[in-house]
């Protein structure tokens, strides 16, 4: 049972023949009531403050949990974004390498085709030079024969 200041104030004692001085007991009880009332109020205030602090602590703990979850989510999102970016870079690099290989292969084919055409034209030029040379030599012989005939 919790004792209140009012309980102390209302408490009555039996009177005996050689008991304590009633006036001194009443004065002492008044002092006790005052001190006890002060302590009782302080205790109530402290209980209220304690309850408020508990509620604040719970709020802060919930806030801490929320912040931890938010931070964890942010870290996971950042990691996921980093991984996605890495995958995208790999895909882009792969596509770029494939395109570059295609361009190089096409350029090589064009080079080989051009080289082959050049070799063919070079061969055609040699054949043409040879024919011209043969034709010119034949014409020179004909001119020389005509000159001989004319000189005679």
DAGIHU-V778846 format. One record per backbone hydrogen bond with DSSP energy under -1.0 kcal/mol. NH is the residue of the N-H (numbers start at 1). CO is the residue of the C=O. E is the energy in kcal/mol with one decimal. If there is no record, write none. Layout:
nh=NH co=CO e=E
nh=NH co=CO e=E
This chain:
nh=8 co=4 e=-1.7
nh=9 co=5 e=-2.4
nh=10 co=6 e=-2.4
nh=19 co=16 e=-1.1
nh=25 co=21 e=-2.5
nh=26 co=22 e=-2.5
nh=27 co=23 e=-2.4
nh=28 co=24 e=-2.8
nh=29 co=25 e=-2.9
nh=30 co=26 e=-2.3
nh=31 co=27 e=-2.1
nh=32 co=28 e=-2.7
nh=33 co=29 e=-3.0
nh=34 co=30 e=-2.4
nh=35 co=31 e=-2.8
nh=36 co=32 e=-3.4
nh=37 co=33 e=-2.9
nh=38 co=34 e=-2.4
nh=39 co=35 e=-2.8
nh=40 co=36 e=-3.2
nh=41 co=37 e=-2.7
nh=42 co=38 e=-2.6
nh=43 co=39 e=-2.7
nh=44 co=40 e=-2.4
nh=45 co=41 e=-3.1
nh=46 co=42 e=-3.0
nh=47 co=43 e=-2.6
nh=48 co=44 e=-2.6
nh=49 co=45 e=-3.2
nh=50 co=46 e=-3.0
nh=51 co=47 e=-2.6
nh=52 co=48 e=-3.0
nh=53 co=49 e=-3.0
nh=54 co=50 e=-2.5
nh=55 co=51 e=-2.6
nh=56 co=52 e=-2.8
nh=57 co=53 e=-2.9
nh=58 co=54 e=-2.6
nh=59 co=55 e=-2.4
nh=60 co=56 e=-3.1
nh=61 co=57 e=-2.8
nh=62 co=58 e=-2.7
nh=63 co=59 e=-3.0
nh=64 co=60 e=-3.0
nh=65 co=61 e=-2.7
nh=66 co=62 e=-2.8
nh=67 co=63 e=-3.0
nh=68 co=64 e=-3.0
nh=69 co=65 e=-2.8
nh=70 co=66 e=-2.8
nh=71 co=67 e=-3.0
nh=72 co=68 e=-2.9
nh=73 co=69 e=-2.8
nh=74 co=70 e=-2.8
nh=75 co=71 e=-2.8
nh=76 co=72 e=-2.7
nh=77 co=73 e=-3.0
nh=78 co=74 e=-2.7
nh=79 co=75 e=-2.6
nh=80 co=76 e=-2.7
nh=81 co=77 e=-2.8
nh=82 co=78 e=-2.7
nh=83 co=79 e=-2.7
nh=84 co=80 e=-2.9
nh=85 co=81 e=-2.7
nh=86 co=82 e=-2.5
nh=87 co=83 e=-2.6
nh=88 co=84 e=-2.7
nh=89 co=85 e=-2.7
nh=90 co=86 e=-2.4
nh=91 co=87 e=-2.6
nh=92 co=88 e=-2.9
nh=93 co=89 e=-3.0
nh=94 co=90 e=-2.5
nh=95 co=91 e=-2.8
nh=96 co=92 e=-2.7
nh=97 co=93 e=-2.8
nh=98 co=94 e=-2.6
nh=99 co=95 e=-2.8
nh=100 co=96 e=-3.0
nh=101 co=97 e=-2.9
nh=102 co=98 e=-2.4
nh=103 co=99 e=-3.0
nh=104 co=100 e=-2.9
nh=105 co=101 e=-2.7
nh=106 co=102 e=-2.7
nh=107 co=103 e=-2.8
nh=108 co=104 e=-2.7
nh=109 co=105 e=-2.5
nh=110 co=106 e=-2.7
nh=111 co=107 e=-2.8
nh=112 co=108 e=-2.9
nh=113 co=109 e=-2.7
nh=114 co=110 e=-2.9
nh=115 co=111 e=-3.1
nh=116 co=112 e=-2.6
nh=117 co=113 e=-2.5
nh=118 co=114 e=-2.8
nh=119 co=115 e=-2.9
nh=120 co=116 e=-2.5
nh=121 co=117 e=-3.0
nh=122 co=118 e=-2.8
nh=123 co=119 e=-2.5
nh=124 co=120 e=-2.8
nh=125 co=121 e=-2.6
nh=126 co=122 e=-2.2
nh=127 co=123 e=-2.5
nh=128 co=124 e=-2.8
nh=129 co=125 e=-3.3
nh=130 co=126 e=-2.8
nh=131 co=127 e=-2.6
nh=132 co=128 e=-2.9
nh=133 co=129 e=-3.1
nh=134 co=130 e=-2.7
nh=135 co=131 e=-3.0
nh=136 co=132 e=-3.6
nh=137 co=133 e=-2.9
nh=138 co=134 e=-2.4
nh=139 co=135 e=-2.4
nh=140 co=136 e=-3.0
nh=141 co=137 e=-2.5
nh=142 co=138 e=-2.2
nh=143 co=139 e=-2.7
nh=144 co=140 e=-3.1
nh=145 co=141 e=-2.5
nh=146 co=142 e=-2.3
nh=147 co=143 e=-2.5
nh=148 co=144 e=-2.2
nh=149 co=145 e=-2.4
nh=150 co=146 e=-2.2
nh=151 co=147 e=-1.9
nh=152 co=148 e=-1.1
